[in-house]
Amino acid sequence: MTRLPSIRARLARALLGWSLVGGVAVAAAVWLVVHHEVDQLLDDTLQASAEVLAVLLTNGEITTADRWDLAAPASADGTGERFAWQVVGPAGQLLLRSPHAPAAPLHAAVAAGFGQTPHWRTFGMRLGQDRRMLYVAQTRAERGETQAEVALSSALAALAIGLLGHLWLRARIRHELMPLQALSQRLAEHEPLEGGAALGAAERAELAPMQSAIEALGQRLARRIAHERAFTAHAAHSLRTPLAGIDAQLAMALRECPPALQPRLQRVRDAATRLQRVVRALLALFRSGAELRREPVDVAALVARLPVDGLTVEVPTPSRLEADADLLAAALLNLMDNSLRCGARRVLVTVPRPQTVLLHDDGPGVALERRGELQSALDQQAYESRMGLGLMLADLVARAHGGALVLPEVSSGFAAELRLGENDARP
């Protein structure tokens, strides 16, 4: 639903393309029809002119006294005028012609009816009983110009109609998509977890089934989230208390057991401590499904409260940012636990940009190819079998804040960058 503007833009481009194609197709079709009709109209005019001239010549109304004779100058290529006529004798000799008509007969042999020469379209007919031929001709250039003008007019008209059709269809599409846009806006503001939340009546009857399905889906998700919240509330007590008791008993056992067993018990206690961290992170993440509690966070003070034994954590510059303190603590704790388990002994925590926390350890790091695989998995949220719990939890925390986890390339060790705001897009 949030991609309606891009859908509308693609539809508009498609409509414009089809309008242009349709306009060209219509123009081509009109041209084919008009080309034939113009040819026929010009031929009819040519024939009618020949019939009128035949009457005038037969009645003697056109003679050499009218200076329409062989002495009149002719153009070099015989096409000085767009319309011309000739009277040719039985032996093929030129008897009369119009000014600038060709100085040679248009046809060497008798050619009654319509004919063609390289420059002229002709119509020939007999004059009386003396076997004279009258040829009336029109230049092919004039016919081509007339056809081009008609074709251009037809193409412009078709394209104008296509453009108007495109504008009309675009307006109709915008009008038809308005209910979907309104539904998209209501969905963006819809909170299924709030009591009595509803999308309201559908603006179109055809949208009612989809809107009902969306509301039903929201209600199912709301019930599932409510169940998870209830589980989280119980799990917070049911899991933390036993783990704290186990840790206390292990601490007492370490003091009372023989020195030979102490390393083994210490490993058990370290494992229990790590389990406590994981449980705290998971519970904090489940709790974040309700809503974030953004507040000013002092990064140095927050890091100082994180229980990570065996790892030196440095925050060289006091920095503050807006974040959910519990979730940020869970993410940092898991990233530091990753560094510790991978052999790091020192972690540098900085805030290079607003709403960004960078952790850089001195461990062995990972190969460039592996780092690329991890980043690709984080971008696609394809966590399964691609990474450990620490990176996954850190990425989920960053996404809960509207950002993402980025693994920048560093010359040594391993670095992870928590981006906690929508404005912190990757460069």
N, C-alpha and C positions, 0 to 999 in steps of 0.2 A: 504493500500500500504506500510505502514511503517513496517509491520510485515512479509515482504517477507523472511528475513533470518530465522525466526522461522518456516514459512511454508516450506521452503526448508529443514530445519533440520528434520521436521516431515515426509516429503516425503522421505528423505534419510533413516530415521529409518524404515519407513514402507517398503521401497524397500528392505532394508537389511533383515528384518523379512521375507518378502515374498520370497526373494532369498534363505534364509536358508530353509524355509519350502519347497519351490519348489525343492531345491537340495536334501533334505531328501526324498521327495516324488519320485523324479526321481530315487534316489538311491534304494529306496524300490522296485520300479517297475522293475528296472534293476536286482535287486537281485532275485526277483521272477522268472524272465525269465531265468537268468543265472543259478539259482539253478537247475532248471529243465534241462537246457542244459548240465550243468556240470555232473549231475547224469547220463544223457543219454550217454555222452561222456565216462565217467568212466565205465559204464556198457558195452559199445561197446568195450572198451579196454580189459575189463575182459573177454568178450566172445571171442574176437580175440586171446587172450593169451591162453585160454582153447583149441581153435581149433589147434593152433600151437603145444601145448604140447601133444594133442591127437595124432597128426601125428608122433611126435618124439617117444612117448611111443609105439605106434603101430608098428613102424618100428624098435623098439629095440635100438634106439639111446640113450635112458636114461635107465640105469639099476642100480642094486645095486652096481656095480663096481664103479659107479660115486660117491659113498658114500652118495647118496640121499636115504637113507634107514631108517629103524625104529631105527637104533642105533644112528642116529644123535641127538644131544641134542635139547630139546624143551624148550621154555621159560616157566616160572611158570604159567603165565596167558594165554599162547598160542598166544601171540601177539608180539613175539619178532621181527618179520619182518612185513613190510607193505604189502608184497605180498607173498603168499604161495600156495602150491597145495598138494593134497592128492589123492592117488588111493585106493579105498575101494572095497573089494571083495563082492561076492554075499551074503555072510552071515553077512556082516557088519564089517568084520575084516579089519584093516588097513594094506595095502600091501606095499605101498611106500608113501613117503612124502618128501617135500623139507626141507632143514635145518630150524630149529626153527618153523616149522609148528606145530600146536597142536598135542599132543601125542594121542589124541582120535579123532575118526572120527568127521568131522564137522557136519554131520547129522546122526542121528541114523537110520533113514529110507531113502530109495532112494528119492532124491530130485533133479529131473532134472530141468534145467533152473535156473532162478535167485532165490535166497533165502537169508534169514537173520539169523544171530545168534547174541548173545549179543555183540560180538566184530568184526564180519566179515560180509562182503557182499560177497556172493558166487554165482558161476555159475557151475552147474553140467551137465555132458554129459556122455553118455555111451561109453565104449571102446570096440569095436569089438562085438563079439556074445557071450562072456562069462559072461555077466551081471556085469562086473566091472564098477565102476563109477569113473570118474575123477572130482574132485572138485577144482576149482581155486578160490582163495579168496583174498580179499583186506581188510585191516583193516578199520573199520569205522572211526577211528581217522584220517587216512590219507585223507579219503574223506571229513571229516569235516574241516580239515586244508585247503584242496584245496578250498572248498566252502568259507571258511572264508577269504582266500586271495583274491578270486575273488570278494567277497562282499566288502572287504575293498578297493580294487582298484576301484570298481564301485562307492562306496560312495565318495572316494576322488576325483575321476574324476567329479562326479556330483556336489560336493560342489565347486570344482574349477571353473566349468562352471557357477554355480550360483553366485560365487563371481565376476567372470569376467563380468557376465551379470549385477550384481548390480553396479559395477564401471562404466560400459558403460551407464546404465540407469541414474545413478547419474550425469554423465557428460552431458547427453542429457537434463536432467531436468534443470541443471544449465544453459545450453545454451538457453533453451526455456524460462527460467525466466528472462534472461538478458534484454529483451525489457521492461518487467514490472518493473524491477529494475531501468532502465533508466527513464521510465515514472515517477516512484516514486520520483526520484531525481529532475526531472524537475518540478513536482508538488510542491515539497518542496521549490523551488526557484521561483515559479510562483506567481506573484502579479497581480490579476485581476484588482485592482484599478488603476494600472499604465496604461497610455494611450498606446495603441498598444501592450499590453502584449498578448503573444500567446505561446502555448506549442510547436508549430512547427509541422512538418509532423510526422505521426505515423511510427514507425519502422516496424511494421507488419500490413498487411491489416486487420487482424482480430481485431487489437486494435483500428483501426480508428473510429468505431462507439462509443466505450467507451470514447476515447479521445475527440471526438466531444461533447459527452454528458457532460463531465467534463468541457469543455470550456464554453458550454452554461450555465451550472449551475453557473460557476464563473462569467459570465457576468450578470446573473440575480441577484446574490448576490451583485455584484458591484453596479448595479443600485439601489438596495434596500438600500445599505449603503449610496450611494450618496443622496438618498431621506431623509434618517435619518439625515445626516449631515445638509442638508438644513433646516429640521425641527428644529434641535438643534439650529442652528444659529438664526432662528426667535424666537424660544421659549425662548432663553436666554434673549432677550429684552422684549418679550411679557409677560413673567412670573415674571421676577425679578423687573421690574419697578412698576407694580401694587402692588406687595407684599411690596416693600419698601414704597410706598405711604400709604398702609394700616397701616404699622407699625408707620409711622410718624403721621398719623391721630389718631391712638390709643394713642400714647405718649401725644399728645395735649389734647385728651379727658380725659386722666388720670389726667392731671393737673387741668382741668376745672370742672370735674364732682364732685358731692357731695361725701363725704367720704364713704357713704354707698354703692355706685356703683363701687368704685375703685377696690375691690377684683374681682368682676365679669369682669371688663374691663382688669384687669391684666391677668386673665386666658385666655381671648381672645387674648391678645397680646402675651402671652407665646405660644399659639397654632400657631399664625401667625409666630412667630420666628422659631418654629420647622418646620413649612411648608417651610420656606425659606431654612433651612438646607437641608431638603429632596430634594427640587428643585435643590439646588446647587450640591448635591451629584449625583442626576440623570443626570443632564446636564454634569457634569464632566465625568460620566461613559459613556454616549453616545459619548462624544467627544473622549474618549479613544479607541473607535472602529476603529479610523483611525490609530493611532500609539501612542506608549508611548514616552513621552519626559523625558527620564532618565537624572537626574542631581544630583549633590551632595546636600543632604538635611540635614540641621541641625535640629534634632528632637526637641530639646528644643525650638528653635526659631519658628518652625512650630506650635508646641502645644500652644505657647504663643499667637499666632494670632487667635486661634480658639475661637469663641464666645460661651462659655458654662457657663451661669450664674447658680449659685447655686451649683457648683461642683469645688472642689479644685483639681487641676491637678499638680502633682509633677513629675519632670524629674531629678532625683538625680545626674545623671552622663551625662555630655555632650557627645553626640554621633552623628555620621554622617553615612549616608547610601546612596546608589544610588537608586533613585525612581522617579516616576512622582509626583511632589509635589502636584499638584491639586488633583490627585486621592488619594494619601495618606492622604491628609487633609480631603477629603470627607469620607474615611473609618474611620479615627480616630474620626471625628466629630459624625458620626452615632453610633459608639461603645460607646462613652462617653454619647451621648444622651440616649442610652439604659440603661447605668448605672444610670444616673440621674432619669429616669422614674421608675427604679426598686428599688429606695430608697437609692442608694449609695450617699455618700457625699465627698468621696476622691478617686482619681484614681492615681495609680503609673504607670508611663510610663518608660520602660527600653528597652535597646537593648542588650539582653543576648548573642546574636550571630550575626555575620555579616548578613546583609539583613533580620533581624528579629526584629519586634517590639512587645513587650509584654505589654498589658494593664491589670492591676489587681486592681479591685475596692474593697471597703469595704461593699458592699451591702449584701443582704441575700443569694445571690448565687442561685444555682439550685441543685436539688437532683442528686446523681450520675447516676441514671438510666436515668433521663432527659438529663443530659449532654451527655451520650452515644448516646441517640436518636438524639440529635442535631448534634453531630460529624458524625454520620452515614449519616444523611441527607446532611451535608456539603460535605462529601466525594463523595456522589452520585449526588450532585447538585440537590437534590430533595427538592427544597425550598418551593414549594406550600403547604400551610396549615401546614408546619412543623416548621416555625420560622418567626420572624418579619423581617421588611425591613432592619434593621441595620446590622444583621448578614449576610443577603443575599448580601447586597452591599459590605460589607467588604470582603466577600469571592470572589466576582466577581473582586474586585480591586486586591486582592492577586493573583488570577488566571491570570488576565491581565498582571501581572509582572512575570508569570511563576511559581508561588508558590501556596499557599492555606492557608485557615484560620483553625487554630487548637485551640481546647478548652482544654488546659491542666487541669489536676486535681489539685486543690488547697485545702488547709485545711479550708480556710474561704473566703467568697466573691466569685467573679466570675472573671475568667481570659480568655483573648482571645489573641492569638498569630498570628500576621500577618507575614507570610513567603513570602518574595518578590523575591525569586530567585529560579531557577531550581535546584541549588546545595544544597538547604536547604531541603533535603528530611526528612520526619518524621522518627525519630529513631525507 
